[in-house]
């Protein structure tokens, strides 16, 4: 159990944030969640959030009393100013520097700032996000250097010492599946497969062994490869 009694988890309804939420529920006595509606193309993830939270309360009684209030923040302005493949019906490509068109400039910076403002009001000093730079799409705002700089800026700007934790930062997707298994066994892995959403295309109709998705976008590719690598390691 962490010395801090509470934490706020950035919770999108995807595999990574659900794993982070489970990790937090194991470590903290009180955990709240925050999500953002920014006009994302894969808006089905907002429905997935509700399904995951309901399943945790029903299927994990040891965590139910620790799972506190969920907050959903309307951030439509971010979608309005973003010309990306996550906020527009455009093809997913890479620019000449290798940055994918799914990168939403400023997204995590804004998410963390608003999360800190919420945490400040709720009396929470630990904020947890699923950012990762080991097995990811190359987003610069997922790097630990960015998170460290943001942590310092938020702590100075709000005159409170915030800790931004990123449990998945140095894990590949196979290790993320393993972490979920270590925390909640087959029950948590099954919840992630059945309830979460990661697909950039918003396809929550096509079922694979690793979960729902189009099977072709970068998010599906990472999730599928990680799942199969993890299963191979278990043999």
Buried (B, 14 or more C-beta within 10 A) or exposed (E): EBEBEBBBBBBBBBBBBBBBBBBBBBBBBBBBBBBBBBBBBBEBBBEBBBBBBEBBEEBBEEBEEBBBEBBBBEBEEBBEEBEBBBBEEEEBEBEEEEBBBBBBBEBBBBBBBBBBBBBBEBEBBBBBBBBBBEBBBBBEBBBBEBBEEBBEBBBEEBEBEBEBBBBBBEBBBBBBBBBBBEBBEEEBBBBBBEBBBBBBBBBBEEEBEBBBBBBBBBBBBBBBBBBBBBEEEEE
